[in-house]
Amino acid sequence: MNTVDWPPAVDLGFGSDALHDEIGLRVYLPPGYRTTTRRYPVIYFLHGLPATAIAYKNTDFLRRAMAALGRDAIVVAVQGARDGEPDTEYLDSGPGRNWETAVAVEVPRFVDARFRTIRSRRGRAIVGVSAGGYGAMLLGLHHLGTFRRSSPGAGTSIRPIRRATSGSISARRERTRVRAHTRSSPVSRRRSRGSQPSSRSTWARGTVGFVPRTSSWIAS
């Protein structure tokens, strides 16, 4: 198993048409990225909500978790909130607030252009914790052609519900709604009071739980 420490994160941003603003990314590159020519799968990570505009930067535990796993992938923590703006749960909410389009369409396009990625569905996963887990599952379902795997992580459970449709509509065009149910966990209890989980160790415990499941496809 590769136990080499991962390099420090790379902070990037780009102008998002969906947000009418810049969206920030914290990118964790695996050991050997700078000295090889190989392409890597990408794991996109969504933080919990509500949150500040810089919550995505409080994710160094991802680097440590991946180092412990000994798996090589690019990990991208994505900004999912702005100060003073209501939560959209990573969904599109109108001009300048289309977070789903920003995260699921614009971000992978930017990352694929900037880094040596596997530029197809087989090389992408999306994961998260708390409301980020809810967002990861929704975006995974809405963008099946983009992400091969999705995981809700810790703090959120989901139940898919089939939407009633009128007329003859193919299953391929049917939309899926997802209802989120928050468990009685430290993360969800904090969220229910309207505050962002303050303990990085809480996030880390949840993250270490789901990264092995998600990263099992890296070697396949």
Buried (B, 14 or more C-beta within 10 A) or exposed (E): EEEEEBBEBBEBEBEBEBBEBEBBBBBBBBBEBEEEEEBBBBBBBBBBBBBBBEBBBBBBBBBBBBBEBEBBBBBBBBBBBBEEBEBBBBBBBEEEBBBBBBBBBBBBEBBBEEBBBBBEBEBBBBBBBBBBBBBBBBBBBBBEEBBBBBBBBBBBBBEEEEEEEEEEEEEEEEEEEBEBEBEEBBBBBBBEEEEBBEEEEBBBBBBBBBBEEBBEBBEE
